[in-house]
Amino acid sequence: MSLEKFCDELISTSRALGWKTKPMPDYASKQFKGREGTADVVLPGKVVGLQLGDYPVLAGEIDLRETDQVKQAIKQFHNQVVIARSYMEANQVINTHLILRGTVIDEASDWRVLIDLIERDEAVCRKLVWTAGDKEGFSCAELISRTFLARPWRKNDMVNNAPLDHNQGLVERVLIGEGLSAKTAKQWVEHARKFNDRPLLMIPKLVDAWRKGK
């Protein structure tokens, strides 16, 4: 799968979530917003800019055969991300992701170590590496499952149908085990459910129930 087709997969997945999605060629620009001339930094060759919901994404290709090459390439991508930031809103910067397609891999090389090196480095932005076409690499679906696009709960009806009363009973038993009366424990659970988004109202209710239950 080419980089372009992979970007199409990202776009399709984003749209399936109901997100606004569009290409962002400015993210792959060679000059900062508002400035004339090409930026005086070394930039990567091929980069695709996307906006997936609230997430700015830069997708590119990287050679995983040698550590020194990888380190130099990451510096180039960092430069590109810094340029891309000049085209983003301030609240978008924190969500920036760099997704890299690994080129054909020599099985004798330590490409897994290099992927780990790249993904652990969160300087400038979050990074993910996709090695399509390799039996032991990451498939497109596997990579997407590790990104902000993953929504596993959408496929699991059991979560939506969970017996919440069992959880309530467990909480009450724990509270009783900590010294509350059964009546007070039940009241605490009811107050927590009713005022869970209003803690300033909930706390006096909990204190009052505790005092009355002593």
N, C-alpha and C positions, 0 to 999 in steps of 0.2 A: 504494500500500500504506500502510495506516494505521500509526501507532506501535504499536498493540496487535498487529497482524498481524506486524509486524517482530519484536516481542518473542517472538511464537510461533515465528518462524523461528530466533531465537537459542536458544530452549529446545529445539526439535527437534534442532538441530545439536549442542547440548551432550549431549543424551540419546543421540544416535547414537554419541557417543564413549564412552558408558558412564559419564558423569559424573552425580553427584547434582545435581539441578536443582530449584529451587523459587522461587516468588515471594517477595519480601522487602518487604512494604509498609512495614516500619519504616524502610527506607532512604529512603522518600519522606515520612517523618514531618516535621511542622512544629515538633517540640520535641525537645530532647536527651533521651537516655535517662536516666531517674532524676530529671528535672526537671519541674516543673509549669508549665503555660502555654506558649504559642507562643514560639518563639525570637525575639529582638528583632533580626532581620535580614530583608532583603528576599529572598524565595525565588521560584523559577520557578513558573509555573502548573502545568504537567502533567509529572509525573515518574513513572516506573515503576521499582521496585526488583526486582532479580533476583539470585539466587546461582547461578552457573554453575560447578560444580565448585569450585575454589579461588578463583574470581574473582567479587568483588562488582561488580555492574553497575548503573549508573543510566542509564536511557534517557529522553530528553526531546525537545522540539521547539524549534527556534530559527529566528528570522527572519534571513535572510542578505542583506537589502537594503541595510542601512547599517552602516558600521563602528562608529559610536557605539552603535547598538542592540545589535550583537554583543558589544561590550565590556561593556555593562551586563548583558546576559543571562549572559555567562560568569561575572561576579561573583556573580550570583544562583545559578548552578549550583554554583559553588565553595562558597557558603554551604550549599547542600543536601548536598554531599559531606561537609562538615565535620560536619553533623548525622548523616549516615549512618554516619560513622566511629564515632560513639558506640555504635552497635549492632553493631559488628564486633569480632571477636577481633583482638588486636594483630598477629598474623601475616597477617591478611587485608588490612590497610590498604594494603600495598605493591602489591597486585594490583588495586586499585580502578580501574575504567574508567568513563568517561562517554561514552555513545554518543548523538549528537544527530541528529535527523531535520531536515534543512533544509526549510523551507516552499517553496511555489511560487516559482520564481526568475525574475526579469526578466533576459532574456538580455543586456540592455544594461548590467547591473551587473557589478561586479567580484567576483562571488560566489566564484570560484575562489581569488582572493587572500584572501578572508575565511576560507575553509575552511583554507587553508594557515596563516593566522594562528592559528586555533583549534588545529589539530593540532600545531603546533610548540610551543605553550604547554603544558608538562607540569607547571606549578605545580599543586599539590594532587593531581592524578591524570592518568592517560593519557586523551587525548580522541580520538575519531574522529567524523567527520561523514558522514552518509548522505543523499544527495539523490535519493530515489526519484521516479520519474515524469518525470525530465528526461533527454532523449536523451543529453546529454553529461555527465550526472551519474554518480554511482556506483550501480550496481545493488546489490541486497541481497547477491547472491553475491559481488560484487567486494569489498564491505565486509567480509564474513565472511572472505574470503581474506586480509585484512590484519590480522585479529585473532588472539587466542590460540586461537581455535577452528579455525584453519587447520591441516590435517594433510596436506600434499601428498604425503608419502611413502606414505600409505595407498593412494594411487591409482597408484603407480609401482612395478610389480613388478620393473623392471630394477634398482632400487636393491638389493632383497633378493637378486637373483641376480648381483650384481656379481662379476667374477672377482678375488677377493682375492689370489690368487697373483701376479697382475700387479703389484699394489701392493707386495707383498713384494719382488718382483724389482727394482722401481724403487728401493725403500729401500736394498736391498743395493748396487745400482750407485752410488747417491749416497754411501754410506758408503765404498765402495772408492775412489771418486773423491776422497774426503777423506783417503785414506791408510791405511785399514784393509785387512788382507788379506781375501781372499774368505772364508776360514774364519771369521775373527773377525766379519766383517760378518753372516754367516749366524747366528752364535751370538748376536749382539746383537739381531737380529730375533726370534729364538726366545725370548730372555729377555724382551724387551719385550712379546711376546704373552702369555707365561706369567705375568709379574709386573706387568702394566700397572696393576693396581689396588693394588699393594703396592710402591711406589717404594723403601722402605727395604730391601726384600729384593733389588730389581732392581739397584740401583746397585752393590753389591759384586760381583754377577755380571758386570756390564758391565766393571768395572775388572779383575776376574780374567781375563776373556777377552781384554781388551786387552793385559795383561801377558804372557800366554802366547803371544799372537800376534805379539809384537815380535821 
